[in-house]
Amino acid sequence: MCLAIPGRIKSIEPFKEGYMSMGKVELGGIIKEINLQLVPDAKENDYVLVHVGVAISIVDEEEAKSSLKFLEQMNELDELYNTAEDNEITKEERVKQGDDIISKMIP
């Protein structure tokens, strides 16, 4: 199943002519570089829905938190962060796991 995951924009890269608009977005505790081209009105601390490395819409905080709670209940976020049996994993290992998972999603 393909899902859009809510995340909060931590920073937006300065625009460069000829390049896509990019920013750092926190997804389940993991910060990833995300394409913001489809949400030109997005600002730092806005919540966006991210699908395969692209922010596809801006959502309010309440909707984002509600969606995250639902996804957690459905166990759809297990690939993004620690599972119970991996509770000894370091933050660096968790970030690498997140990078590996998302790199599989982005060709």
SEVODO-101582 format. One record per residue: residue number from 1; y negated, z negated, x negated of N, C-alpha, C in turn. Coordinates in nm, 4 decimals. Layout:
BEGIN
{lofi NUM; {Y; Z; X}; {Y; Z; X}; {Y; Z; X}},
...
***
This chain:
BEGIN
{lofi 1; {0.1167; 0.0000; -0.0846}; {0.0000; 0.0000; 0.0000}; {-0.1236; 0.0000; -0.0896}},
{lofi 2; {-0.2231; 0.0782; -0.0551}; {-0.3492; 0.0823; -0.1296}; {-0.4500; -0.0081; -0.0608}},
{lofi 3; {-0.5108; -0.0953; -0.1385}; {-0.6074; -0.1896; -0.0837}; {-0.7392; -0.1807; -0.1579}},
{lofi 4; {-0.8457; -0.2093; -0.0852}; {-0.9754; -0.2301; -0.1491}; {-0.9909; -0.3810; -0.1626}},
{lofi 5; {-1.0244; -0.4258; -0.2812}; {-1.0343; -0.5685; -0.3098}; {-1.1808; -0.6065; -0.3251}},
{lofi 6; {-1.2246; -0.7133; -0.2572}; {-1.3637; -0.7551; -0.2722}; {-1.3881; -0.8206; -0.4076}},
{lofi 7; {-1.5049; -0.7930; -0.4628}; {-1.5453; -0.8533; -0.5889}; {-1.6963; -0.8694; -0.5926}},
{lofi 8; {-1.7429; -0.9557; -0.6832}; {-1.8871; -0.9811; -0.6942}; {-1.9400; -0.9151; -0.8204}},
{lofi 9; {-2.0506; -0.8429; -0.8060}; {-2.1125; -0.7749; -0.9199}; {-2.1760; -0.8793; -1.0112}},
{lofi 10; {-2.1312; -0.8825; -1.1356}; {-2.1855; -0.9753; -1.2350}; {-2.3024; -0.9134; -1.3101}},
{lofi 11; {-2.2930; -0.7827; -1.3388}; {-2.4022; -0.7140; -1.4087}; {-2.3923; -0.5648; -1.3806}},
{lofi 12; {-2.5063; -0.4979; -1.3925}; {-2.5125; -0.3533; -1.3732}; {-2.5676; -0.2925; -1.5009}},
{lofi 13; {-2.4974; -0.1918; -1.5517}; {-2.5410; -0.1238; -1.6735}; {-2.6672; -0.0425; -1.6451}},
{lofi 14; {-2.7598; -0.0368; -1.7409}; {-2.8787; 0.0474; -1.7220}; {-2.8366; 0.1926; -1.6996}},
{lofi 15; {-2.9034; 0.2590; -1.6067}; {-2.8688; 0.3976; -1.5734}; {-2.8996; 0.4895; -1.6904}},
{lofi 16; {-2.8059; 0.5799; -1.7190}; {-2.8254; 0.6821; -1.8221}; {-2.8070; 0.8172; -1.7556}},
{lofi 17; {-2.9022; 0.9055; -1.7742}; {-2.8964; 1.0395; -1.7154}; {-2.7654; 1.1082; -1.7532}},
{lofi 18; {-2.6971; 1.1625; -1.6542}; {-2.5724; 1.2334; -1.6781}; {-2.4484; 1.1450; -1.6785}},
{lofi 19; {-2.4647; 1.0140; -1.6599}; {-2.3518; 0.9215; -1.6584}; {-2.3398; 0.8566; -1.5214}},
{lofi 20; {-2.2213; 0.8095; -1.4895}; {-2.1989; 0.7362; -1.3654}; {-2.2624; 0.5982; -1.3751}},
{lofi 21; {-2.3032; 0.5446; -1.2615}; {-2.3537; 0.4084; -1.2552}; {-2.2347; 0.3128; -1.2677}},
{lofi 22; {-2.2405; 0.2218; -1.3641}; {-2.1295; 0.1307; -1.3907}; {-2.1784; -0.0136; -1.3905}},
{lofi 23; {-2.0877; -0.1053; -1.3647}; {-2.1212; -0.2463; -1.3685}; {-1.9968; -0.3302; -1.3894}},
{lofi 24; {-2.0175; -0.4568; -1.4187}; {-1.9072; -0.5509; -1.4350}; {-1.8918; -0.6267; -1.3033}},
{lofi 25; {-1.7690; -0.6250; -1.2505}; {-1.7397; -0.6868; -1.1215}; {-1.6267; -0.7873; -1.1403}},
{lofi 26; {-1.6439; -0.9064; -1.0825}; {-1.5408; -1.0092; -1.0886}; {-1.4441; -0.9892; -0.9727}},
{lofi 27; {-1.3179; -0.9668; -1.0078}; {-1.2110; -0.9459; -0.9097}; {-1.1061; -1.0538; -0.9304}},
{lofi 28; {-1.1033; -1.1515; -0.8441}; {-1.0020; -1.2561; -0.8567}; {-1.0056; -1.3287; -0.9888}},
{lofi 29; {-1.1233; -1.3510; -1.0438}; {-1.1375; -1.4212; -1.1705}; {-1.1309; -1.3316; -1.2927}},
{lofi 30; {-1.1050; -1.2042; -1.2718}; {-1.0990; -1.1076; -1.3815}; {-1.2216; -1.0182; -1.3724}},
{lofi 31; {-1.2900; -0.9971; -1.4845}; {-1.4086; -0.9118; -1.4842}; {-1.3703; -0.7739; -1.5356}},
{lofi 32; {-1.3993; -0.6724; -1.4548}; {-1.3655; -0.5338; -1.4890}; {-1.4901; -0.4468; -1.4796}},
{lofi 33; {-1.4914; -0.3406; -1.5595}; {-1.5981; -0.2416; -1.5492}; {-1.5626; -0.1492; -1.4323}},
{lofi 34; {-1.6554; -0.1377; -1.3374}; {-1.6305; -0.0652; -1.2125}; {-1.7387; 0.0402; -1.1926}},
{lofi 35; {-1.6994; 0.1545; -1.1386}; {-1.7927; 0.2620; -1.1051}; {-1.8698; 0.2214; -0.9793}},
{lofi 36; {-2.0026; 0.2202; -0.9882}; {-2.0887; 0.1807; -0.8759}; {-2.1611; 0.2997; -0.8131}},
{lofi 37; {-2.1194; 0.4203; -0.8472}; {-2.1885; 0.5414; -0.8027}; {-2.1997; 0.5510; -0.6501}},
{lofi 38; {-2.0998; 0.5041; -0.5761}; {-2.1001; 0.5165; -0.4301}; {-2.1800; 0.4075; -0.3598}},
{lofi 39; {-2.2291; 0.3096; -0.4362}; {-2.3081; 0.2003; -0.3777}; {-2.4411; 0.1871; -0.4530}},
{lofi 40; {-2.5275; 0.2888; -0.4438}; {-2.6504; 0.2897; -0.5238}; {-2.7466; 0.1750; -0.4925}},
{lofi 41; {-2.7340; 0.1136; -0.3744}; {-2.8230; 0.0030; -0.3379}; {-2.7695; -0.1331; -0.3820}},
{lofi 42; {-2.6540; -0.1362; -0.4444}; {-2.5933; -0.2626; -0.4864}; {-2.6763; -0.3281; -0.5966}},
{lofi 43; {-2.6799; -0.4626; -0.5906}; {-2.7530; -0.5424; -0.6888}; {-2.6587; -0.6477; -0.7471}},
{lofi 44; {-2.7002; -0.7076; -0.8581}; {-2.6225; -0.8173; -0.9149}; {-2.6022; -0.9242; -0.8087}},
{lofi 45; {-2.4836; -0.9823; -0.8069}; {-2.4388; -1.0858; -0.7138}; {-2.4028; -1.0338; -0.5753}},
{lofi 46; {-2.4197; -0.9036; -0.5487}; {-2.3694; -0.8455; -0.4241}; {-2.2174; -0.8415; -0.4309}},
{lofi 47; {-2.1556; -0.8443; -0.3142}; {-2.0111; -0.8262; -0.3045}; {-1.9834; -0.6819; -0.2667}},
{lofi 48; {-1.8820; -0.6235; -0.3309}; {-1.8435; -0.4852; -0.3032}; {-1.6921; -0.4790; -0.2844}},
{lofi 49; {-1.6479; -0.3782; -0.2090}; {-1.5049; -0.3502; -0.1985}; {-1.4706; -0.2497; -0.3068}},
{lofi 50; {-1.3685; -0.2808; -0.3873}; {-1.3301; -0.1964; -0.5004}; {-1.1919; -0.1372; -0.4744}},
{lofi 51; {-1.1841; -0.0061; -0.4900}; {-1.0567; 0.0651; -0.4754}; {-1.0391; 0.1549; -0.5971}},
{lofi 52; {-0.9303; 0.1362; -0.6693}; {-0.8974; 0.2094; -0.7923}; {-1.0162; 0.2264; -0.8867}},
{lofi 53; {-1.0875; 0.1171; -0.9103}; {-1.1948; 0.1191; -1.0089}; {-1.3286; 0.1684; -0.9600}},
{lofi 54; {-1.3404; 0.1926; -0.8282}; {-1.4657; 0.2422; -0.7714}; {-1.5089; 0.1494; -0.6584}},
{lofi 55; {-1.6344; 0.1031; -0.6633}; {-1.6899; 0.0254; -0.5523}; {-1.7188; 0.1232; -0.4391}},
{lofi 56; {-1.6591; 0.0981; -0.3214}; {-1.6726; 0.1943; -0.2118}; {-1.7680; 0.1486; -0.1025}},
{lofi 57; {-1.8015; 0.0194; -0.0986}; {-1.9004; -0.0281; -0.0015}; {-1.9476; -0.1676; -0.0398}},
{lofi 58; {-2.0646; -0.2023; 0.0113}; {-2.1206; -0.3362; -0.0070}; {-2.0788; -0.4187; 0.1144}},
{lofi 59; {-2.0352; -0.5422; 0.0910}; {-1.9986; -0.6318; 0.2009}; {-2.0712; -0.7642; 0.1812}},
{lofi 60; {-2.0849; -0.8407; 0.2903}; {-2.1501; -0.9705; 0.2752}; {-2.0493; -1.0731; 0.2219}},
{lofi 61; {-2.1025; -1.1841; 0.1739}; {-2.0195; -1.2860; 0.1095}; {-1.9115; -1.3386; 0.2035}},
{lofi 62; {-1.9469; -1.3601; 0.3291}; {-1.8507; -1.4124; 0.4258}; {-1.7329; -1.3163; 0.4442}},
{lofi 63; {-1.7631; -1.1880; 0.4583}; {-1.6570; -1.0876; 0.4733}; {-1.5701; -1.0809; 0.3480}},
{lofi 64; {-1.6349; -1.0871; 0.2304}; {-1.5600; -1.0815; 0.1044}; {-1.4638; -1.1996; 0.0939}},
{lofi 65; {-1.5121; -1.3192; 0.1216}; {-1.4275; -1.4383; 0.1109}; {-1.3159; -1.4368; 0.2147}},
{lofi 66; {-1.3471; -1.3893; 0.3343}; {-1.2460; -1.3783; 0.4393}; {-1.1369; -1.2793; 0.3984}},
{lofi 67; {-1.1771; -1.1664; 0.3416}; {-1.0802; -1.0655; 0.2968}; {-0.9933; -1.1202; 0.1842}},
{lofi 68; {-1.0548; -1.1905; 0.0878}; {-0.9777; -1.2488; -0.0225}; {-0.8761; -1.3503; 0.0287}},
{lofi 69; {-0.9192; -1.4327; 0.1235}; {-0.8288; -1.5327; 0.1802}; {-0.7103; -1.4638; 0.2480}},
{lofi 70; {-0.7384; -1.3593; 0.3247}; {-0.6323; -1.2846; 0.3921}; {-0.5368; -1.2219; 0.2903}},
{lofi 71; {-0.5923; -1.1584; 0.1868}; {-0.5083; -1.0953; 0.0848}; {-0.4218; -1.1982; 0.0123}},
{lofi 72; {-0.4779; -1.3157; -0.0141}; {-0.4004; -1.4221; -0.0784}; {-0.2845; -1.4645; 0.0109}},
{lofi 73; {-0.3114; -1.4773; 0.1412}; {-0.2057; -1.5161; 0.2346}; {-0.0962; -1.4102; 0.2420}},
{lofi 74; {-0.1334; -1.2863; 0.2229}; {-0.0369; -1.1765; 0.2275}; {0.0275; -1.1524; 0.0903}},
{lofi 75; {-0.0092; -1.2340; -0.0084}; {0.0421; -1.2211; -0.1453}; {0.0107; -1.0855; -0.2073}},
{lofi 76; {-0.0993; -1.0253; -0.1674}; {-0.1372; -0.8951; -0.2206}; {-0.2160; -0.9052; -0.3503}},
{lofi 77; {-0.2565; -1.0257; -0.3892}; {-0.3347; -1.0414; -0.5119}; {-0.2508; -1.0928; -0.6283}},
{lofi 78; {-0.1217; -1.1067; -0.6090}; {-0.0363; -1.1608; -0.7149}; {-0.0488; -1.0841; -0.8452}},
{lofi 79; {-0.0680; -0.9533; -0.8376}; {-0.0785; -0.8743; -0.9603}; {-0.2097; -0.8979; -1.0329}},
{lofi 80; {-0.3114; -0.9466; -0.9632}; {-0.4405; -0.9667; -1.0283}; {-0.4517; -1.1011; -1.0977}},
{lofi 81; {-0.3855; -1.2023; -1.0472}; {-0.3934; -1.3291; -1.1180}; {-0.2619; -1.4023; -1.1207}},
{lofi 82; {-0.2657; -1.5098; -1.1947}; {-0.1461; -1.5878; -1.2238}; {-0.0590; -1.6148; -1.1033}},
{lofi 83; {0.0706; -1.6032; -1.1227}; {0.1656; -1.6498; -1.0230}; {0.2069; -1.7905; -1.0623}},
{lofi 84; {0.2687; -1.8620; -0.9733}; {0.3029; -2.0025; -0.9983}; {0.3890; -2.0194; -1.1229}},
{lofi 85; {0.4833; -1.9291; -1.1458}; {0.5706; -1.9445; -1.2615}; {0.5014; -1.9129; -1.3940}},
{lofi 86; {0.3821; -1.8541; -1.3895}; {0.3083; -1.8204; -1.5111}; {0.1926; -1.9168; -1.5362}},
{lofi 87; {0.2020; -2.0398; -1.4858}; {0.0875; -2.1298; -1.4931}; {0.0521; -2.1744; -1.6340}},
{lofi 88; {0.1347; -2.1445; -1.7329}; {0.1036; -2.1789; -1.8712}; {0.0316; -2.0661; -1.9450}},
{lofi 89; {0.0052; -1.9565; -1.8794}; {-0.0565; -1.8403; -1.9424}; {-0.2017; -1.8704; -1.9810}},
{lofi 90; {-0.2466; -1.8150; -2.0923}; {-0.3841; -1.8363; -2.1359}; {-0.4783; -1.7417; -2.0627}},
{lofi 91; {-0.6063; -1.7742; -2.0672}; {-0.7066; -1.6885; -2.0040}; {-0.7033; -1.5483; -2.0658}},
{lofi 92; {-0.6889; -1.5395; -2.1976}; {-0.6855; -1.4094; -2.2650}; {-0.5661; -1.3264; -2.2179}},
{lofi 93; {-0.4501; -1.3923; -2.2027}; {-0.3319; -1.3208; -2.1544}; {-0.3523; -1.2739; -2.0107}},
{lofi 94; {-0.4162; -1.3584; -1.9282}; {-0.4432; -1.3228; -1.7889}; {-0.5360; -1.2022; -1.7820}},
{lofi 95; {-0.6386; -1.1993; -1.8664}; {-0.7311; -1.0859; -1.8694}; {-0.6570; -0.9598; -1.9118}},
{lofi 96; {-0.5704; -0.9709; -2.0133}; {-0.4929; -0.8541; -2.0567}; {-0.4020; -0.8052; -1.9449}},
{lofi 97; {-0.3372; -0.8977; -1.8741}; {-0.2523; -0.8582; -1.7614}; {-0.3340; -0.7842; -1.6567}},
{lofi 98; {-0.4522; -0.8360; -1.6266}; {-0.5394; -0.7695; -1.5296}; {-0.5792; -0.6313; -1.5768}},
{lofi 99; {-0.6126; -0.6188; -1.7062}; {-0.6473; -0.4876; -1.7625}; {-0.5304; -0.3908; -1.7484}},
{lofi 100; {-0.4094; -0.4399; -1.7794}; {-0.2904; -0.3546; -1.7702}; {-0.2659; -0.3090; -1.6270}},
{lofi 101; {-0.2798; -0.3995; -1.5317}; {-0.2565; -0.3656; -1.3909}; {-0.3583; -0.2642; -1.3432}},
{lofi 102; {-0.4855; -0.2900; -1.3729}; {-0.5897; -0.2000; -1.3243}; {-0.5836; -0.0664; -1.3963}},
{lofi 103; {-0.5443; -0.0647; -1.5245}; {-0.5338; 0.0635; -1.5950}; {-0.4247; 0.1509; -1.5338}},
{lofi 104; {-0.3227; 0.0897; -1.4751}; {-0.2200; 0.1668; -1.4050}; {-0.2755; 0.2268; -1.2761}},
{lofi 105; {-0.3761; 0.1599; -1.2186}; {-0.4347; 0.2071; -1.0930}; {-0.5355; 0.3182; -1.1170}},
{lofi 106; {-0.5954; 0.3211; -1.2366}; {-0.6991; 0.4193; -1.2681}; {-0.6403; 0.5214; -1.3643}},
{lofi 107; {-0.6322; 0.6481; -1.3228}; {-0.5732; 0.7497; -1.4116}; {-0.6562; 0.7729; -1.5359}},
***
